[in-house]
Amino acid sequence: MFNPNTMFQMQRMWQTFTDEHPKFPAFLQAVSATKLNPGSIIEFNITTAEGQNIASNIKLTENDVKMIEELEEIIKSAR
């Protein structure tokens, strides 16, 4: 069952996150303005405070693209 308090908590955490990292929402806007198609690659790269680098990527499938589009609609409707 959906808990409205959870959504409120997530909104507050997101606001704090974006206040501390203001370039990230601009990055997400640039990504949302770009049409992601099957075959597009999303890369993840993390460098720890100790300097260790961890990287991976995924090639989007048709199902991935549909899921991303549905998530975008959910986020838009929550605003």
N, C-alpha and C positions, 0 to 999 in steps of 0.2 A: 504494500500500500504506500502511496506517495505521501510524504510528510512535508507540508508547507514550510515548517520551521527549517528543514534541511535546505530548501531552496533559498530561504532568507539568509542562512548562514553562508551558503556558497556565494551568494551575491556580495556579502560583506567581505569574504575572503578574496573574491575576484577584484573588488574595488581596492583593497589594500595592496594586492599584487600589482595591479596596473598603476597605482600611485607610486609604488617603489620601482617599477620597470616600465616607464611611459613609452618606450619604443616598441614594446611587444604588441600593443593593440594596433599600432600602425602597420606592423608586419602582418598581423592577421588580416587587416583590411586589404593589404596588397595581395595576399594569398587569395582572399575571397573574390577579388576582382579578376583573378586568373582562373580560366576554365581548366579544372583538373580532369584529365581523361584517363581511361585505362592505359597503363603503360607509364604514366607519370611516376616519378620516383620521389619519395619523401625521405630525407636523410636526417638522422639524429646524431648529434655530436656533443658529448659532455666531457669537459675537462674538470677534474676534481681540484680541490684546493691544493692537493699534494702534487698536481701536475699530471696525473694519470689521465689518458685519453681513452674514452670508450665511444665507439661509433658503430652505427648500424644503418640500414636503409630498408625500405619496402617499396616494391613496385605495385602500384595500385591496380586492383582488378575492377571489373564492372561493379561488383557488389560493394567494394570499398567506396567507389565514387558515389553510388546510391546512398550509402550510409552517411557519408559526409554531407551530401545535399540535404538529407533528412535532418541531420543534426543542425545544420544552418537554419532550416525552417523552424525547428524547435526553439533555437536561441532567439531568432527574430520575433517569434510570437510571445516569448517571455519578456521582451523589453517593454 
